[in-house]
Amino acid sequence: MKPLIWAYVIIASVGFRAMAQPSLKFFTNQANAQLQAEFGFGVTNIPVYSASNSAAAYRASVHYVLQAAANAYDATTPATNFPSVFRPLFSWRSNTLFIVGYSCVTTDFYAQISGGFKALTDPTISSNDNVWGIPWVVGAKGQIPAFNEYCYATQAMVSRDLLFVRRIAANGQPDTNQPPLYTNQLFVMSVSNVFGAEAWNSSPSTFTNRMTLVFSNQISITITNNYNFGTNMTINTATNWSLDSWPGWNGYNSPRSFVIPSVTNIIPLPLSYWSESTAQLVSLDETNWFLASDLQQIGWPVHAWTLNITNNLMYALIDSGTGRVLDFVNLGAFGSALDFNQVLNELAGIPDVWTVAPAFDSPNSPKSIGVGFQIDLGITQSPNLFWNSLNGSSPCIQGASFADPYLAIAAFIQSCSWQASDPMVHYTIEDLTNPGFNQAVKSISMQSTAVPITLDNSICSLGEVNPDYNSGAVENESYNLTDNQFQIEFTGATDLPYQIWGSTNLTDWSQIGTAAQPSAGFFQFEEPATTNNSARFYQVRLP
């Protein structure tokens, strides 16, 4: 369970204590004290990137401390207020990028993002830039719909054609009385994708504000091998939705509580083959087939094909009446890499036409075991014509060239998903990553046609509750303060170890106990009342 402070309960001996400090000053002081205690740096020097030091990174554990500081301030303001939102400010120092402070975002959301976002590695990042992957800090305030999931599926179709080219006899005709002069290995592929995102109102109550949902994603898709080759496609998707209200989730069947702002289908690579002679992918269609320069091969190279997908995703929920930010997510430079050869080598088949050994990634590579199996299967399918064509005997296939009647072909689908296990915790990619279901490859060996590509329900849960959803959020808080003791009661996730922390100044905190669970999902904590402090503050935390 992530160490986020889910809810702040702030109690004073005379009731709730209003804080006189402005939000930014309160947030900065609180965050600075907690960061110093836990990490040894303050709110003006949070390291987020260094090319030479991987420890300089913005991690979820850092964000939890900043989130707790924002939550602490918002707990001192009326429940009807909008969340406090703090945007990081940046500076490069000695080749390391730091957060050097924060500014408030109020009704100026569109102005704050008008300059776009820069990559974390961009040396031109200056103070007021937005940086991919470094989130704003949004205070927890009421039950507001939140970003919930992003997923995609990639289907790759690959095949290996074997095309044999005959010698030309003295009369200028193809010589069918000799074995072929060239055996050409032609690697054909196509790639298609579908992407989807989702937000969710996990509260049982309808959220009645008029809202604008802003979503954008910059998708970069590259297909590379070891010859400095790469296709590079960038797709920008964006949408703005206006919502008059957002229905709540009733706990079992509330499809309208899920909003899916984007489902995008793209074909980054139409049917193409790798041209050994030109070192590029060449599109295949009815009028464009294999180049003549690729039909004189003398080696059997197996190239290192990798499909890389990178996403830069922004999601915001804006109150239409005031322009105030209700939720904001900035997930940068995340995605997946798919090694084609690794997947193909794991395909089960007898014989296995995708066995690579002893071939390697070089133009003069020897023939792979898989190619040998493919030729044997072709002979099995056509024991007379194909076998005779290979040996230069009759009867045989006529013409200047002939193909192996067995086509080595495979289709496989990779599904990837990043999901919130708690609607309140969704601001960093770590919050959304679960190795148990984050990525999976479903392989279909030796398929002759592609299967329809969909968002795999076992990986992606758009329109449904995420499989590991367990909020742990504190709800239904009530408290009682007498001359002798303080008592708090609340509901939460059954059997979670809710810790109670106390402070007299909102800076120095210590754990004072763990809440008891008299019944499933119902928690209580009691502490003798103190009289030597003007105020006493409490937090409910998960370890």
C-alpha positions as CSV (number, residue, x, y, z in Angstrom):
1,M,0.0,0.0,0.0
2,K,1.3,3.4,-0.9
3,P,2.3,5.7,2.0
4,L,-0.1,8.5,1.2
5,I,-2.0,10.5,3.8
6,W,-5.5,9.7,2.6
7,A,-7.3,12.2,4.9
8,Y,-6.5,14.8,7.4
9,V,-8.6,15.3,10.5
10,I,-7.6,18.5,12.3
11,I,-9.1,18.9,15.7
12,A,-8.6,21.7,18.3
13,S,-9.8,21.9,21.9
14,V,-12.3,24.5,20.8
15,G,-13.3,23.0,17.5
16,F,-11.7,23.4,14.0
17,R,-8.8,25.8,13.9
18,A,-8.7,28.2,10.9
19,M,-5.2,28.8,9.5
20,A,-4.3,32.5,8.9
21,Q,-1.4,31.6,6.5
22,P,-2.0,32.0,2.7
23,S,-2.2,28.6,1.0
24,L,1.2,28.9,-0.7
25,K,3.1,29.8,2.5
26,F,1.3,27.1,4.4
27,F,2.0,24.5,1.7
28,T,5.7,25.5,1.4
29,N,6.4,25.5,5.1
30,Q,4.6,22.2,5.7
31,A,6.2,20.5,2.6
32,N,9.7,21.9,3.4
33,A,9.7,20.5,7.0
34,Q,8.5,17.1,5.9
35,L,10.9,16.8,2.9
36,Q,13.8,17.8,5.1
37,A,12.9,15.2,7.7
38,E,12.4,12.4,5.1
39,F,14.8,13.1,2.3
40,G,17.3,15.7,3.5
41,F,16.3,18.4,0.9
42,G,13.7,21.1,1.0
43,V,10.9,22.4,-1.2
44,T,13.3,24.8,-3.0
45,N,15.8,22.1,-4.1
46,I,13.9,18.9,-5.1
47,P,16.1,17.1,-7.7
48,V,14.1,15.7,-10.6
49,Y,16.6,14.8,-13.3
50,S,20.3,14.3,-13.9
51,A,21.9,12.5,-16.8
52,S,24.7,11.2,-14.6
53,N,22.8,10.5,-11.4
54,S,19.7,8.2,-11.5
55,A,18.9,9.0,-7.9
56,A,17.9,12.5,-9.0
57,A,14.3,11.7,-9.9
58,Y,10.8,12.8,-9.0
59,R,9.4,9.7,-7.2
60,A,6.0,8.9,-5.9
61,S,7.3,9.0,-2.3
62,V,8.3,12.7,-2.8
63,H,4.9,13.5,-4.3
64,Y,3.2,11.9,-1.3
65,V,4.9,14.3,1.0
66,L,3.9,17.3,-1.1
67,Q,0.3,15.9,-1.4
68,A,0.1,15.6,2.4
69,A,1.1,19.3,2.7
70,A,-1.6,20.3,0.2
71,N,-4.2,18.1,1.9
72,A,-3.3,19.7,5.3
73,Y,-4.0,23.1,4.0
74,D,-7.3,22.1,2.4
75,A,-8.4,20.5,5.6
76,T,-8.4,24.0,7.2
77,T,-10.8,25.5,4.6
78,P,-14.5,25.0,4.1
79,A,-15.6,21.8,2.4
80,T,-17.2,23.7,-0.4
81,N,-13.9,25.3,-1.5
82,F,-12.1,24.1,-4.6
83,P,-8.9,22.2,-4.3
84,S,-5.6,24.1,-3.8
85,V,-3.3,23.6,-6.8
86,F,0.4,24.2,-6.8
87,R,2.6,24.2,-9.9
88,P,6.3,23.4,-9.7
89,L,9.0,26.0,-10.7
90,F,12.2,24.7,-12.2
91,S,15.9,25.6,-12.5
92,W,19.0,23.8,-13.9
93,R,21.9,23.7,-11.5
94,S,25.2,22.0,-12.3
95,N,23.5,19.7,-15.0
96,T,20.7,18.7,-12.6
97,L,17.2,19.9,-12.9
98,F,15.5,21.0,-9.6
99,I,12.1,22.0,-8.5
100,V,12.9,25.4,-6.8
101,G,9.5,26.3,-5.5
102,Y,5.8,26.4,-6.4
103,S,3.2,28.9,-7.6
104,C,-0.6,28.7,-7.1
105,V,-2.9,27.8,-10.0
106,T,-6.3,29.5,-9.5
107,T,-8.6,30.5,-12.4
108,D,-5.6,30.7,-14.9
109,F,-5.3,27.0,-15.9
110,Y,-5.3,27.7,-19.7
111,A,-2.7,30.4,-19.3
112,Q,-0.5,28.1,-17.2
113,I,-0.4,25.4,-19.9
114,S,-0.3,27.7,-22.9
115,G,3.4,27.2,-23.4
116,G,3.0,23.5,-23.6
117,F,5.3,20.9,-21.9
118,K,9.0,20.2,-22.3
119,A,10.7,16.8,-22.0
120,L,12.5,16.2,-18.7
121,T,15.9,16.2,-20.5
122,D,15.4,19.5,-22.3
123,P,18.3,21.8,-21.3
124,T,16.1,24.9,-22.1
125,I,13.7,24.3,-19.3
126,S,13.2,27.5,-17.3
127,S,11.3,28.5,-14.2
128,N,7.8,28.7,-15.5
129,D,7.8,25.8,-17.9
130,N,5.7,22.7,-17.5
131,V,7.7,19.5,-17.6
132,W,6.4,16.1,-18.7
133,G,6.1,13.7,-15.8
134,I,6.4,16.3,-13.0
135,P,2.9,16.7,-11.7
136,W,1.2,19.7,-10.2
137,V,0.1,19.1,-6.6
138,V,-3.7,19.1,-6.2
139,G,-5.2,19.1,-2.7
140,A,-7.7,16.5,-1.7
141,K,-11.1,18.2,-1.5
142,G,-14.4,16.4,-1.4
143,Q,-15.4,13.6,-3.8
144,I,-14.3,14.8,-7.2
145,P,-14.2,12.6,-10.3
146,A,-10.6,11.7,-11.1
147,F,-8.3,10.2,-13.8
148,N,-8.5,6.5,-13.6
149,E,-6.8,4.6,-16.5
150,Y,-4.8,4.6,-19.7
151,C,-4.3,1.6,-21.9
152,Y,-3.5,0.5,-25.4
153,A,-3.2,-2.7,-27.5
154,T,-0.7,-3.3,-30.3
155,Q,-1.2,-6.0,-32.9
156,A,1.8,-7.0,-35.0
157,M,1.5,-9.3,-38.1
158,V,4.9,-10.7,-39.3
159,S,5.7,-13.2,-42.0
160,R,8.8,-14.5,-43.6
161,D,8.6,-15.1,-47.4
162,L,11.1,-17.3,-49.2
163,L,11.5,-16.4,-52.9
164,F,13.8,-18.4,-55.1
165,V,15.3,-16.8,-58.3
166,R,16.5,-19.0,-61.1
167,R,19.5,-18.7,-63.3
168,I,19.0,-17.4,-66.8
169,A,20.0,-19.8,-69.6
170,A,21.9,-19.0,-72.7
171,N,18.6,-18.6,-74.6
172,G,17.6,-15.8,-72.2
173,Q,14.9,-18.0,-70.5
174,P,14.8,-19.1,-66.8
175,D,16.9,-22.3,-66.4
176,T,14.5,-24.8,-64.8
177,N,17.1,-27.6,-65.0
178,Q,19.3,-26.3,-62.2
179,P,18.8,-25.3,-58.6
180,P,17.9,-21.6,-58.0
181,L,20.6,-19.0,-58.0
182,Y,19.3,-17.0,-55.1
183,T,17.2,-17.8,-52.0
184,N,15.7,-14.5,-50.8
185,Q,14.4,-14.1,-47.3
186,L,11.8,-11.3,-47.1
187,F,10.6,-10.2,-43.7
188,V,7.1,-8.6,-43.9
189,M,5.2,-6.8,-41.1
190,S,2.3,-4.6,-40.2
191,V,1.4,-2.9,-37.0
192,S,-1.9,-1.4,-35.7
193,N,-2.8,0.1,-32.4
194,V,-5.8,1.2,-30.3
195,F,-5.5,3.6,-27.4
196,G,-8.0,4.5,-24.7
197,A,-8.2,6.7,-21.5
198,E,-10.8,6.9,-18.7
199,A,-11.9,9.0,-15.7
200,W,-14.2,7.9,-12.9
201,N,-16.6,9.3,-10.4
202,S,-16.0,6.7,-7.6
203,S,-18.3,8.6,-5.2
204,P,-21.9,7.3,-4.8
205,S,-23.1,10.9,-5.3
206,T,-23.5,12.7,-8.6
207,F,-21.0,15.5,-9.0
208,T,-23.2,18.4,-10.1
209,N,-20.8,21.1,-11.1
210,R,-20.6,22.1,-14.8
211,M,-17.2,20.8,-15.9
212,T,-14.8,20.8,-18.9
213,L,-12.7,17.7,-19.3
214,V,-9.4,18.4,-21.1
215,F,-7.4,15.5,-22.5
216,S,-4.4,15.3,-24.8
217,N,-1.9,12.6,-25.6
218,Q,1.3,12.8,-27.7
219,I,2.1,9.3,-28.9
220,S,5.4,8.4,-30.4
221,I,5.8,5.1,-32.2
222,T,9.1,3.8,-33.5
223,I,10.1,0.6,-35.1
224,T,13.9,0.1,-35.0
225,N,16.6,-2.4,-35.8
226,N,20.4,-2.5,-35.4
227,Y,21.1,-0.7,-38.6
228,N,20.3,2.8,-37.4
229,F,17.0,2.5,-39.0
230,G,13.8,3.7,-37.5
231,T,10.3,4.6,-38.4
232,N,9.1,7.5,-36.3
233,M,5.4,8.4,-36.1
234,T,4.0,11.0,-33.7
235,I,0.2,11.2,-33.2
236,N,-1.4,14.0,-31.3
237,T,-4.9,13.3,-29.9
238,A,-6.9,15.9,-27.9
239,T,-10.4,16.5,-26.8
240,N,-12.4,18.9,-24.7
241,W,-15.7,17.6,-23.2
242,S,-18.3,19.7,-21.5
243,L,-20.3,17.9,-18.8
244,D,-23.2,19.4,-16.9
245,S,-22.9,16.7,-14.2
246,W,-21.2,13.4,-13.5
247,P,-23.2,10.4,-12.2
248,G,-21.8,8.6,-9.2
249,W,-20.9,4.9,-8.8
250,N,-23.4,2.8,-7.0
251,G,-21.1,0.0,-6.2
252,Y,-22.0,-2.6,-8.7
253,N,-23.3,-1.3,-12.1
254,S,-22.9,2.4,-12.8
255,P,-21.4,2.6,-16.4
256,R,-22.2,6.3,-16.6
257,S,-19.8,7.0,-13.7
258,F,-17.0,6.2,-16.1
259,V,-16.1,8.7,-18.8
260,I,-13.9,7.7,-21.7
261,P,-12.6,10.9,-23.4
262,S,-10.5,9.1,-26.0
263,V,-10.3,5.9,-27.9
264,T,-8.0,6.2,-30.9
265,N,-7.2,3.6,-33.7
266,I,-4.1,4.1,-35.8
267,I,-2.0,2.1,-38.2
268,P,1.6,3.2,-37.7
269,L,2.9,0.7,-40.1
270,P,0.8,-0.6,-43.1
271,L,1.9,-3.8,-44.7
272,S,5.6,-3.4,-45.5
273,Y,8.8,-5.4,-45.9
274,W,12.4,-4.8,-44.9
275,S,14.5,-4.1,-48.0
276,E,18.0,-5.3,-47.5
277,S,19.3,-3.4,-50.5
278,T,17.9,0.0,-49.4
279,A,17.9,-0.5,-45.6
280,Q,14.3,0.7,-45.2
281,L,10.8,-0.5,-44.9
282,V,9.0,-0.6,-48.2
283,S,5.2,-0.5,-48.4
284,L,3.5,-3.4,-50.2
285,D,0.3,-3.0,-52.2
286,E,-1.2,-4.2,-55.5
287,T,1.2,-2.0,-57.5
288,N,4.3,-2.1,-55.4
289,W,5.9,-5.4,-54.6
290,F,9.4,-6.6,-53.8
291,L,12.2,-4.5,-55.3
292,A,14.4,-6.2,-57.9
293,S,17.5,-5.3,-55.9
294,D,16.2,-7.4,-53.0
295,L,16.0,-10.6,-55.0
296,Q,19.8,-11.3,-55.1
297,Q,20.4,-12.0,-51.4
298,I,23.4,-14.2,-50.3
299,G,22.9,-14.1,-46.5
300,W,20.2,-14.9,-43.9
301,P,20.2,-12.0,-41.4
302,V,17.9,-11.9,-38.4
303,H,17.5,-8.3,-37.4
304,A,16.8,-7.0,-33.9
305,W,13.3,-5.5,-34.4
306,T,11.8,-3.5,-31.5
307,L,8.5,-1.6,-31.4
308,N,8.7,1.3,-29.0
309,I,5.7,3.3,-27.9
310,T,6.0,6.5,-25.8
311,N,3.2,8.6,-24.4
312,N,3.0,12.1,-23.0
313,L,-0.4,12.4,-21.5
314,M,-2.3,15.3,-19.9
315,Y,-5.7,15.2,-18.3
316,A,-7.5,18.1,-16.5
317,L,-10.9,18.6,-15.1
318,I,-11.9,22.2,-14.9
319,D,-14.9,23.8,-13.1
320,S,-16.6,25.6,-16.0
321,G,-18.1,28.3,-13.9
322,T,-14.9,29.5,-12.1
323,G,-12.1,28.1,-14.2
324,R,-10.7,26.4,-11.1
325,V,-8.8,23.1,-11.5
326,L,-10.5,20.0,-10.0
327,D,-8.0,17.4,-11.1
328,F,-4.8,17.5,-13.1
329,V,-2.6,14.7,-14.4
330,N,0.7,15.0,-16.3
331,L,2.2,11.6,-17.2
332,G,5.3,11.9,-19.3
333,A,7.5,9.7,-21.4
334,F,6.1,6.3,-20.4
335,G,5.2,3.4,-22.6
336,S,6.5,0.0,-23.7
337,A,9.1,-1.8,-25.8
338,L,8.3,-5.0,-27.7
339,D,11.1,-7.2,-29.0
340,F,9.7,-9.0,-32.0
341,N,12.4,-11.7,-32.1
342,Q,11.9,-12.5,-28.4
343,V,8.1,-13.0,-29.0
344,L,8.6,-15.1,-32.1
345,N,11.2,-17.3,-30.5
346,E,8.7,-18.0,-27.7
347,L,6.0,-19.1,-30.1
348,A,5.2,-22.8,-29.7
349,G,5.3,-24.7,-33.0
350,I,6.5,-28.2,-34.2
351,P,8.6,-27.7,-36.1
352,D,9.4,-24.2,-34.9
353,V,9.8,-22.0,-38.0
354,W,10.9,-19.0,-35.9
355,T,14.0,-20.6,-34.3
356,V,16.7,-18.0,-34.9
357,A,19.9,-20.0,-34.2
358,P,22.5,-20.0,-35.6
359,A,21.6,-16.9,-37.6
360,F,22.5,-13.4,-36.3
361,D,22.1,-9.7,-37.1
362,S,24.5,-9.4,-39.9
363,P,24.1,-9.4,-43.8
364,N,26.4,-12.5,-44.0
365,S,24.5,-14.5,-41.4
366,P,24.1,-18.2,-41.9
367,K,20.6,-19.7,-42.4
368,S,18.5,-20.1,-39.3
369,I,17.0,-23.4,-38.2
370,G,13.6,-21.9,-38.6
371,V,14.2,-21.2,-42.3
372,G,15.2,-24.8,-42.8
373,F,12.0,-25.9,-41.2
374,Q,10.0,-23.6,-43.4
375,I,11.6,-25.1,-46.5
376,D,10.8,-28.7,-45.2
377,L,7.2,-27.7,-44.6
378,G,7.0,-26.3,-48.2
379,I,8.2,-29.6,-49.5
380,T,5.6,-31.4,-47.4
381,Q,2.9,-29.2,-48.9
382,S,4.2,-29.6,-52.5
383,P,6.4,-32.7,-52.6
384,N,6.6,-32.8,-56.4
385,L,6.6,-29.3,-57.9
386,F,8.4,-27.5,-55.1
387,W,11.0,-30.2,-54.4
388,N,11.7,-30.6,-58.1
389,S,12.0,-26.8,-58.5
390,L,14.6,-26.7,-55.7
391,N,16.6,-29.5,-57.4
392,G,16.2,-28.5,-61.0
393,S,14.2,-31.4,-62.1
394,S,10.8,-31.9,-63.8
395,P,7.9,-31.4,-63.4
396,C,8.5,-28.0,-61.6
397,I,7.1,-24.6,-61.1
398,Q,7.6,-22.5,-64.2
399,G,8.9,-18.9,-64.3
400,A,12.0,-16.8,-63.3
401,S,11.2,-17.2,-59.6
402,F,9.0,-19.3,-57.3
403,A,8.0,-19.1,-53.7
404,D,8.0,-21.5,-50.8
405,P,4.4,-22.7,-50.6
406,Y,4.6,-22.6,-46.8
407,L,4.5,-19.0,-45.5
408,A,5.9,-18.5,-41.9
409,I,3.4,-16.1,-40.4
410,A,2.4,-15.1,-36.9
411,A,0.2,-12.5,-35.2
412,F,0.6,-11.3,-31.7
413,I,-1.0,-8.7,-29.5
414,Q,0.6,-6.7,-26.7
415,S,-1.8,-5.1,-24.2
416,C,-0.6,-2.4,-21.7
417,S,-2.5,-0.6,-19.0
418,W,-1.8,1.9,-16.3
419,Q,-4.6,2.0,-13.7
420,A,-5.3,3.7,-10.4
421,S,-5.8,1.3,-7.5
422,D,-7.3,4.3,-5.6
423,P,-9.0,7.2,-7.4
424,M,-7.2,9.6,-5.0
425,V,-3.8,8.3,-6.0
426,H,-3.1,8.9,-9.7
427,Y,-0.6,11.6,-10.2
428,T,2.7,9.7,-10.9
429,I,3.3,6.8,-13.2
430,E,4.4,4.8,-10.2
431,D,0.9,5.1,-8.8
432,L,-0.6,3.5,-11.9
433,T,1.9,0.8,-12.5
434,N,1.1,-2.8,-11.4
435,P,3.6,-5.4,-12.6
436,G,0.9,-8.0,-12.2
437,F,-1.1,-6.8,-15.1
438,N,0.6,-3.8,-16.6
439,Q,1.8,-5.5,-19.7
440,A,1.1,-8.8,-21.4
441,V,1.7,-10.4,-24.8
442,K,-0.8,-12.7,-26.2
443,S,0.8,-14.7,-29.0
444,I,-1.0,-16.5,-31.8
445,S,1.4,-18.8,-33.7
446,M,1.2,-19.4,-37.4
447,Q,-2.0,-17.4,-38.0
448,S,-3.0,-16.8,-41.6
449,T,-5.1,-13.7,-40.9
450,A,-5.1,-10.9,-38.3
451,V,-7.6,-11.1,-35.5
452,P,-9.7,-8.0,-34.7
453,I,-7.7,-5.7,-32.4
454,T,-9.4,-4.7,-29.2
455,L,-8.5,-3.4,-25.7
456,D,-8.0,-6.7,-23.9
457,N,-10.5,-6.9,-21.0
458,S,-8.1,-9.0,-18.9
459,I,-5.6,-6.1,-19.1
460,C,-7.6,-3.0,-19.8
461,S,-10.7,-2.2,-17.7
462,L,-12.2,0.9,-19.4
463,G,-15.8,1.3,-18.3
464,E,-15.2,-1.1,-15.4
465,V,-13.8,-0.9,-11.9
466,N,-10.0,-1.6,-12.0
467,P,-9.2,-5.2,-10.9
468,D,-7.0,-4.1,-7.9
469,Y,-9.2,-1.2,-6.8
470,N,-9.0,-0.9,-3.1
471,S,-9.1,2.8,-2.1
472,G,-8.4,2.6,1.6
473,A,-9.8,6.1,1.6
474,V,-11.1,7.4,5.0
475,E,-14.9,8.3,4.8
476,N,-17.7,9.0,7.2
477,E,-15.4,10.6,9.8
478,S,-16.9,11.6,13.1
479,Y,-15.2,12.8,16.3
480,N,-15.9,13.5,19.9
481,L,-13.9,15.8,22.2
482,T,-14.5,15.8,25.9
483,D,-12.5,16.8,29.0
484,N,-11.0,13.4,29.2
485,Q,-10.4,12.1,25.7
486,F,-10.5,12.6,22.0
487,Q,-12.2,10.0,19.9
488,I,-12.4,9.5,16.1
489,E,-14.5,7.0,14.1
490,F,-14.3,6.4,10.4
491,T,-14.9,3.8,7.7
492,G,-12.2,2.5,5.3
493,A,-11.0,-0.7,3.6
494,T,-11.3,-3.7,5.7
495,D,-8.2,-4.8,7.6
496,L,-5.9,-2.0,6.4
497,P,-3.6,-0.7,9.2
498,Y,-4.7,2.9,9.5
499,Q,-2.1,4.8,11.6
500,I,-3.0,7.9,13.7
501,W,-0.4,10.6,13.8
502,G,-0.4,13.7,16.0
503,S,1.1,17.2,16.0
504,T,0.8,20.5,17.9
505,N,2.1,22.7,15.1
506,L,1.4,20.9,11.8
507,T,5.1,20.6,11.2
508,D,6.4,18.0,13.7
509,W,4.4,14.8,13.5
510,S,4.7,11.5,15.4
511,Q,2.7,8.3,15.2
512,I,0.6,7.9,18.4
513,G,-1.2,4.7,17.5
514,T,-3.1,2.5,15.1
515,A,-6.9,2.6,14.7
516,A,-8.8,-0.4,16.1
517,Q,-11.3,-2.2,13.9
518,P,-14.4,-3.2,16.0
519,S,-16.1,-4.5,12.8
520,A,-15.2,-5.0,9.2
521,G,-14.4,-1.6,7.6
522,F,-15.3,0.4,10.8
523,F,-12.4,2.0,12.7
524,Q,-12.0,3.8,16.0
525,F,-9.2,5.6,17.9
526,E,-9.1,7.2,21.3
527,E,-6.4,9.4,23.0
528,P,-6.5,11.1,26.4
529,A,-7.2,14.8,26.0
530,T,-4.3,17.2,26.4
531,T,-4.7,20.6,28.1
532,N,-1.2,22.0,27.8
533,N,-1.5,22.9,24.0
534,S,-3.7,25.4,22.4
535,A,-4.4,23.0,19.5
536,R,-3.9,19.3,18.7
537,F,-3.8,18.0,15.1
538,Y,-4.4,14.5,13.8
539,Q,-3.6,12.6,10.6
540,V,-5.0,9.3,9.4
541,R,-2.3,7.6,7.4
542,L,-1.6,4.3,5.7
543,P,2.0,2.9,6.1
